[in-house]
Amino acid sequence: MAGKIPSEFIDEVLARVDIVDVIDHRTPLTRAGKEYKARCPFHDERTPSFTVSQSKQFYHCFGCGAHGSAIRFLMDYAHLEFREAVEELAESVGLQLPTDSAPVAHSDTGLTQLYATVAAAEEYYRQQLRSHEGAEAAIAYLKQRGLSGKIAADFGIGYAPDGWSHLLDALGENDTAQRNLHKTGLVVERDKGGYYDRFRHRVMFPIHDHRGRTVGFGGRILGDGEPKYLNSPETPLFHKGNELYGLHRARGAIREAQQSIVVEGYMDVVALAQHDIRNAVATLGTATTRHHLERLFRLAPETIFCFDGDRAGRDAAWRALEIALPILFDGRQIGFLFLPDGEDPDSLVRTEGTELFRERLRGAVPLPDFLFRTLCRRTDLERLDGRARLVELARPFLSKLPQGVLRDLMFERLADLSGTAPGSLSRRIPVEPDRELSAKTRRTIVSSPRGGRPSPVRLAIILLVQNPHLGKLGIDCAQLRGLELPGIDLLIDVALQLELHPDISTAALVERFRDTDHHAHLEKLAVWEHLPEDNADVVYRDTIDSLRRQLEDQEYQHLLIKSESGPLEPEDRKRLLALLEFRQNPMGSGP
């Protein structure tokens, strides 16, 4: 089987062909200002609504919604497979497909070497589980947890030998290899020079990104020792707020079940898979983020959080509820399954079996019920002022809900509980807006034909996709990583592509995301009713500035919450004071 066509070759093809020529040869085009028009070849119409942009190398039909690059046009018009379409375009400009079409990475980023390093470490740990004399304890642990050899192999479980340099000796053959081990968090730098293995005498769970690439590890200590569970640190490949353990394996099962299950540990995911519940994922030592939920909601409309029934579990559920509210659009559902004391999904599914665990899932508490039950326990509904207090308690939560039927129903429930007139509360509690952009940008933004103004993150992506030259402004979007807004990682990825390929076209940029979940979304954004081209750089700078301010607000709020539980570390205290000073004097140079 032929390998994947290198992205660089696709860039070259799309740079040489002209989409106007490609389409005009099959469907005659006429010039209409800066663009070209025709009657759409994909549906019957009398008035031309099919437009082709030569600057973007992209087409769009306002009638049926068809859109894409020259590659997409040939796929849909001539019913070709992707590879066949690329080959036909290549031949038309005198190019031939590479004979060895293996994926080509950007050596200047160094990421290829880092991925290779982590993949080699995964294979090393798996071999140690099979052959190292110290692995008997790991095998005994896995058997004691009821895991079969097949499920352990499916999840790539391995063993890190006890010692300070086993992995370093095996993979750190030269200075470059040792630096790559350090960059990927697999070894730790000594104070006096040199390195030592981070993971020692641990059962190793490889962590994969949504594309199935190994990006880090989680290690469970064997015997006594702390911490019991140890994750890879933040690296260029691994960002724990972005990844979910087991997601790349669970994708198909999540789509089939139309439901995802979020648990707290690797062993919970593996044990559930052992019992044929394969739509479970786990967070990686961090609270659930909006990015996690958006990724899960792209696969299925329902997510069930599975937590311990103790105080810590309910606190975690409440944090997940707060994160979910702003993105709980109609059709999305969230439930909470609270387990008996002393049980986790791993132990419970082994004790009760698959069907009883599925029955528990069907009895999960819906988010609206969990919200109102929790708030009602904080007041006395027998008193008039108690019912008024319920409304005030609910105000900050319901204001986060987006407009829609669910929001209306939640207000009806609140009205019923508080004894107020239906409809009166929703008028008093408006939807909480996103932080505003500058007035100049708000005046410039053109709403989409379907109505509505894009969020700042979406607007920034639209601007980059439709105006790739904005990548030459040198604005560093990577500094926005960690901002808890949907789409932030896609924005960073798009900006990185433009940094690496400053002269790329809209069509070629979108094609670079073909094998990701984002391809169809970027195709739509490429034809969104765009902003005036002569003002795109101003709007883009202003949009990124607004996102930077939101990140500072987020950091400020997190530090405030952290300070409530005890004294801050000196660096955190210094940062909090700097953020506070900047909020009081926003005309300064920034924190």
RAJOBEL-V296048 format. One record per residue. N is the residue number from 1. SS is DSSP state (H for helix, E for strand, L for the rest). D_LAST is the distance of its C-alpha to the last C-alpha in Angstrom with 1 decimal. Layout:
# RAJOBEL-V296048
N & SS & D_LAST
N & SS & D_LAST
This chain:
# RAJOBEL-V296048
1 & L & 54.1
2 & L & 52.1
3 & L & 48.4
4 & L & 45.4
5 & L & 45.2
6 & L & 42.3
7 & H & 39.4
8 & H & 39.9
9 & H & 43.5
10 & H & 42.6
11 & H & 40.1
12 & H & 42.9
13 & H & 45.4
14 & H & 43.2
15 & H & 42.4
16 & H & 46.1
17 & L & 47.5
18 & L & 47.2
19 & H & 46.9
20 & H & 49.0
21 & H & 51.9
22 & H & 51.6
23 & H & 51.9
24 & H & 54.2
25 & L & 56.7
26 & L & 57.0
27 & L & 56.1
28 & L & 56.8
29 & L & 53.8
30 & E & 53.8
31 & E & 51.1
32 & E & 49.2
33 & L & 46.8
34 & L & 44.2
35 & E & 45.2
36 & E & 48.5
37 & E & 50.3
38 & E & 53.1
39 & L & 54.7
40 & L & 52.9
41 & L & 54.8
42 & L & 53.5
43 & L & 55.0
44 & L & 57.7
45 & L & 56.7
46 & L & 58.4
47 & L & 55.5
48 & L & 53.1
49 & L & 49.7
50 & E & 48.9
51 & E & 46.5
52 & E & 45.5
53 & E & 42.5
54 & L & 43.3
55 & L & 39.7
56 & L & 38.3
57 & L & 41.5
58 & E & 41.5
59 & E & 44.0
60 & E & 43.8
61 & E & 46.5
62 & L & 45.7
63 & L & 48.9
64 & L & 48.7
65 & L & 45.1
66 & L & 46.0
67 & E & 43.4
68 & E & 42.3
69 & L & 42.8
70 & H & 46.2
71 & H & 46.3
72 & H & 46.0
73 & H & 48.6
74 & H & 51.2
75 & H & 50.5
76 & H & 51.2
77 & H & 53.8
78 & L & 55.9
79 & L & 55.1
80 & L & 53.9
81 & L & 51.8
82 & H & 48.4
83 & H & 49.9
84 & H & 52.9
85 & H & 50.8
86 & H & 48.8
87 & H & 52.0
88 & H & 53.7
89 & H & 50.9
90 & H & 50.8
91 & H & 54.5
92 & H & 54.4
93 & L & 52.3
94 & L & 54.1
95 & L & 51.8
96 & L & 52.9
97 & L & 51.0
98 & L & 50.0
99 & L & 52.8
100 & L & 50.4
101 & L & 47.8
102 & L & 45.4
103 & L & 41.7
104 & L & 40.0
105 & L & 36.4
106 & L & 34.0
107 & H & 34.6
108 & H & 31.7
109 & H & 29.2
110 & L & 30.9
111 & H & 30.6
112 & H & 34.4
113 & H & 34.9
114 & H & 32.5
115 & H & 34.3
116 & H & 37.6
117 & H & 36.4
118 & H & 35.6
119 & H & 38.8
120 & H & 40.8
121 & H & 39.3
122 & H & 40.3
123 & H & 43.9
124 & H & 44.0
125 & H & 43.1
126 & H & 45.7
127 & H & 48.3
128 & H & 47.7
129 & H & 48.4
130 & H & 51.7
131 & H & 52.7
132 & L & 51.0
133 & H & 53.1
134 & H & 50.2
135 & H & 49.6
136 & H & 52.4
137 & H & 50.0
138 & H & 47.7
139 & H & 50.7
140 & H & 52.0
141 & H & 48.7
142 & H & 48.6
143 & H & 52.3
144 & H & 51.7
145 & L & 49.0
146 & L & 51.7
147 & L & 50.3
148 & L & 52.8
149 & H & 52.6
150 & H & 52.2
151 & H & 49.1
152 & H & 47.5
153 & H & 48.3
154 & H & 47.0
155 & L & 43.6
156 & L & 43.7
157 & L & 43.5
158 & E & 43.9
159 & E & 43.9
160 & E & 41.9
161 & L & 44.4
162 & L & 43.9
163 & L & 43.0
164 & L & 40.2
165 & L & 40.9
166 & H & 43.1
167 & H & 40.6
168 & H & 39.5
169 & H & 43.1
170 & H & 44.0
171 & H & 41.2
172 & L & 39.6
173 & L & 42.5
174 & L & 40.4
175 & H & 37.0
176 & H & 35.7
177 & H & 36.9
178 & H & 35.3
179 & H & 31.9
180 & H & 32.2
181 & H & 33.2
182 & H & 30.0
183 & H & 27.8
184 & L & 29.4
185 & L & 28.9
186 & L & 32.7
187 & E & 32.7
188 & E & 30.5
189 & E & 30.1
190 & L & 31.9
191 & L & 30.4
192 & L & 33.4
193 & L & 33.5
194 & L & 35.0
195 & E & 34.3
196 & E & 35.8
197 & E & 36.3
198 & L & 33.7
199 & L & 36.3
200 & L & 39.5
201 & L & 42.5
202 & E & 40.8
203 & E & 42.0
204 & E & 39.8
205 & E & 38.6
206 & E & 37.3
207 & E & 34.5
208 & E & 34.8
209 & L & 32.6
210 & L & 34.1
211 & L & 36.1
212 & L & 37.7
213 & L & 36.1
214 & E & 35.5
215 & E & 31.8
216 & E & 31.8
217 & E & 33.9
218 & E & 34.3
219 & E & 36.6
220 & E & 38.7
221 & E & 40.0
222 & L & 43.7
223 & L & 45.0
224 & L & 43.0
225 & L & 39.5
226 & L & 35.8
227 & L & 33.9
228 & L & 36.7
229 & E & 34.7
230 & E & 32.3
231 & E & 30.4
232 & L & 29.1
233 & L & 25.5
234 & L & 23.0
235 & L & 24.3
236 & L & 24.5
237 & L & 27.4
238 & L & 26.5
239 & L & 23.8
240 & L & 25.3
241 & L & 23.5
242 & L & 25.5
243 & L & 28.9
244 & L & 31.8
245 & E & 34.5
246 & L & 37.8
247 & H & 36.7
248 & H & 38.3
249 & H & 41.6
250 & H & 41.4
251 & H & 40.7
252 & H & 44.4
253 & H & 45.3
254 & H & 42.4
255 & H & 43.7
256 & H & 47.3
257 & H & 46.6
258 & L & 44.2
259 & L & 42.2
260 & E & 39.6
261 & E & 39.3
262 & E & 36.1
263 & E & 36.9
264 & L & 35.0
265 & L & 36.5
266 & H & 38.0
267 & H & 41.4
268 & H & 41.4
269 & H & 41.0
270 & H & 43.6
271 & H & 46.1
272 & H & 45.9
273 & H & 46.6
274 & H & 49.5
275 & L & 50.9
276 & L & 50.5
277 & L & 47.4
278 & L & 45.3
279 & L & 42.7
280 & E & 40.4
281 & E & 36.9
282 & E & 34.5
283 & L & 30.8
284 & L & 29.6
285 & L & 28.4
286 & L & 25.8
287 & L & 26.1
288 & L & 27.3
289 & L & 24.8
290 & H & 25.3
291 & H & 25.6
292 & H & 28.5
293 & H & 30.2
294 & H & 30.0
295 & H & 31.6
296 & H & 34.3
297 & H & 35.0
298 & L & 35.7
299 & L & 38.5
300 & L & 40.0
301 & L & 39.7
302 & E & 39.8
303 & E & 37.7
304 & E & 38.9
305 & E & 36.7
306 & E & 38.9
307 & E & 37.7
308 & E & 39.3
309 & L & 40.8
310 & L & 39.3
311 & H & 36.3
312 & H & 33.8
313 & H & 35.3
314 & H & 35.1
315 & H & 31.5
316 & H & 30.8
317 & H & 32.9
318 & H & 31.0
319 & H & 27.6
320 & H & 29.3
321 & H & 30.8
322 & H & 27.4
323 & H & 26.1
324 & H & 29.3
325 & H & 29.8
326 & L & 27.8
327 & L & 29.7
328 & L & 33.1
329 & L & 34.9
330 & L & 38.6
331 & L & 40.5
332 & L & 37.9
333 & E & 38.8
334 & E & 37.3
335 & E & 39.4
336 & E & 39.0
337 & E & 41.6
338 & E & 41.5
339 & E & 43.7
340 & L & 46.1
341 & L & 45.0
342 & L & 45.0
343 & L & 45.1
344 & L & 42.8
345 & H & 43.8
346 & H & 45.1
347 & H & 47.5
348 & H & 48.4
349 & H & 49.4
350 & H & 51.5
351 & H & 53.2
352 & H & 53.8
353 & L & 53.9
354 & H & 52.5
355 & H & 54.2
356 & H & 53.3
357 & H & 49.6
358 & H & 49.8
359 & H & 51.4
360 & H & 48.5
361 & H & 46.1
362 & H & 48.2
363 & L & 47.8
364 & L & 44.0
365 & E & 42.5
366 & E & 41.1
367 & H & 37.5
368 & H & 38.8
369 & H & 41.2
370 & H & 38.7
371 & H & 36.3
372 & H & 39.1
373 & H & 40.9
374 & H & 37.8
375 & H & 37.0
376 & H & 40.7
377 & L & 40.8
378 & L & 38.3
379 & L & 40.6
380 & L & 44.3
381 & L & 45.6
382 & L & 48.9
383 & L & 47.3
384 & H & 46.3
385 & H & 43.1
386 & H & 42.5
387 & H & 42.7
388 & H & 40.4
389 & H & 37.9
390 & H & 38.2
391 & H & 37.2
392 & H & 34.1
393 & H & 33.3
394 & H & 33.8
395 & H & 31.9
396 & H & 28.3
397 & H & 29.9
398 & H & 32.3
399 & L & 29.9
400 & L & 28.0
401 & L & 31.3
402 & L & 31.8
403 & L & 34.8
404 & L & 38.1
405 & H & 41.1
406 & H & 39.4
407 & H & 37.2
408 & H & 40.5
409 & H & 42.3
410 & H & 39.6
411 & H & 39.8
412 & H & 43.6
413 & H & 43.3
414 & H & 41.1
415 & H & 43.6
416 & H & 46.5
417 & H & 45.0
418 & H & 44.0
419 & L & 47.2
420 & L & 45.6
421 & L & 46.9
422 & L & 45.9
423 & L & 43.5
424 & H & 42.3
425 & H & 39.2
426 & H & 37.8
427 & H & 37.9
428 & H & 36.0
429 & L & 33.3
430 & L & 31.8
431 & L & 30.0
432 & L & 26.3
433 & L & 24.7
434 & L & 21.8
435 & L & 18.8
436 & L & 20.2
437 & L & 19.8
438 & L & 20.1
439 & H & 23.7
440 & H & 24.6
441 & H & 24.0
442 & H & 25.8
443 & H & 28.7
444 & H & 28.9
445 & L & 29.0
446 & L & 32.6
447 & L & 33.5
448 & L & 35.5
449 & L & 39.3
450 & L & 39.2
451 & L & 36.7
452 & L & 33.2
453 & L & 29.9
454 & L & 27.9
455 & L & 24.7
456 & H & 21.6
457 & H & 22.0
458 & H & 25.7
459 & H & 25.3
460 & H & 23.1
461 & H & 25.9
462 & H & 28.6
463 & H & 27.2
464 & H & 27.0
465 & H & 30.4
466 & H & 32.1
467 & L & 30.4
468 & H & 30.0
469 & H & 29.4
470 & H & 25.8
471 & H & 25.2
472 & H & 25.7
473 & H & 22.6
474 & L & 20.6
475 & L & 17.9
476 & L & 16.7
477 & H & 17.4
478 & H & 17.4
479 & H & 13.7
480 & H & 14.7
481 & L & 17.0
482 & L & 16.9
483 & L & 16.4
484 & L & 19.4
485 & L & 21.1
486 & L & 24.6
487 & L & 24.9
488 & H & 21.4
489 & H & 23.2
490 & H & 25.8
491 & H & 23.3
492 & H & 21.9
493 & H & 25.6
494 & H & 26.6
495 & H & 23.9
496 & H & 24.9
497 & H & 28.5
498 & H & 27.8
499 & H & 25.9
500 & H & 29.0
501 & L & 31.5
502 & L & 30.2
503 & L & 33.7
504 & L & 34.5
505 & L & 36.0
506 & H & 35.2
507 & H & 38.3
508 & H & 37.6
509 & H & 34.0
510 & H & 35.3
511 & H & 38.1
512 & L & 35.7
513 & L & 34.9
514 & L & 38.6
515 & L & 38.8
516 & L & 35.9
517 & L & 35.5
518 & L & 33.5
519 & H & 36.2
520 & H & 37.9
521 & H & 34.7
522 & H & 33.6
523 & H & 37.1
524 & H & 36.7
525 & H & 33.3
526 & H & 34.9
527 & L & 37.3
528 & L & 35.2
529 & L & 35.7
530 & L & 33.2
531 & L & 31.3
532 & L & 32.8
533 & H & 32.4
534 & H & 31.6
535 & H & 28.4
536 & H & 27.2
537 & H & 24.5
538 & H & 23.0
539 & H & 23.1
540 & H & 21.7
541 & H & 18.6
542 & H & 18.1
543 & H & 18.7
544 & H & 16.3
545 & H & 13.5
546 & H & 14.7
547 & H & 14.7
548 & H & 11.1
549 & H & 10.4
550 & H & 13.1
551 & H & 11.7
552 & H & 8.5
553 & H & 11.3
554 & H & 13.5
555 & H & 11.3
556 & H & 10.9
557 & H & 14.7
558 & H & 15.6
559 & H & 14.1
560 & H & 15.8
561 & H & 19.0
562 & H & 18.8
563 & H & 18.6
564 & H & 21.7
565 & L & 23.8
566 & L & 23.2
567 & L & 21.0
568 & L & 17.8
569 & L & 17.6
570 & H & 15.8
571 & H & 13.1
572 & H & 12.7
573 & H & 12.8
574 & H & 10.1
575 & H & 7.7
576 & H & 9.3
577 & H & 9.0
578 & H & 5.2
579 & H & 5.6
580 & H & 8.7
581 & H & 7.8
582 & H & 6.0
583 & H & 9.1
584 & H & 11.3
585 & L & 10.2
586 & L & 9.5
587 & L & 11.0
588 & L & 8.4
589 & L & 7.0
590 & L & 3.8
591 & L & 0.0
